[in-house]
Amino acid sequence: METIQNSKIIRLIMDLRRKGVSDMNVLKAMERIPRDVFVPQEMLDQAYEDIALPIGRGQTISQPFVVATMTEAMQISDRDKVLEIGTGSGYQAAILSKLCRRLYTIERHKPLLQNAQAIFEDLKLRNITAICADGMKGWPIINGISQAPFQRIIVTAAARGKPPQELLDQLDVGGIMVCPVGDNTDDQVLKKYHKLSDDTYSISDICPVRFVPLLPDIARSQE
């Protein structure tokens, strides 16, 4: 079984390289993280296909190519402190944890967060801190301690118009934020924000994407 899984991972990595992903550190991180543990049991046969899959609560585990593209665009070093908005399945967070010094991740759906935390524990990913909170407000001050600023921020849900100002404020000068932007799934563009000063940004488009909308507050149980 392990040999079959390894062959599927290798095939996925080769596919990502053919599609233009060239950062070897990103590819190695994706090779080390088993995507099947983040996928619902009934979809295990599709775990290593380059497609997004539903994970419940109206959310998805992103297409591996999109995960790789977003991660590559962030240009992460092992000295960076990274903030992720939208833990979801935990797959993107797990990959980021292999590249950065420390990852802080926020999820508004508590059941998804609890599931992701259990996987992080099983995979012995010790540099991830995950909380259930309103990600649009950035990382909260906890016990009087602020973790901001972050050298890198990734948003895995689509903002309307631009990322929330609270997130831009938590980005370190010289830092990079990657965030999908668009009012609906048909016109979303993945954008890269490079913070040049406290109020100046270089903004570039990366590629068209399809993400669930970025929403405020902690999700209610019926969502």
Secondary structure, 3 states (H helix, E strand, C coil): CHHHHHHHHHHHHHHHHHCCCCCHHHHHHHHHCCHHHHCCHHHHHHCCCCCCEEEECCEEECCHHHHHHHHHHHCCCCCCEEEEECCCCCHHHHHHHCCCCEEEEEECCHHHHHHHHHHHHHCCCCCEEEEECCHHHCCCCECCECCCCEEEEEECCEECCCCCHHHHHHEEEEEEEEEEECCCCCCCEEEEEEEEECCEEEEEEEEECCCCECCCCCCCCCC
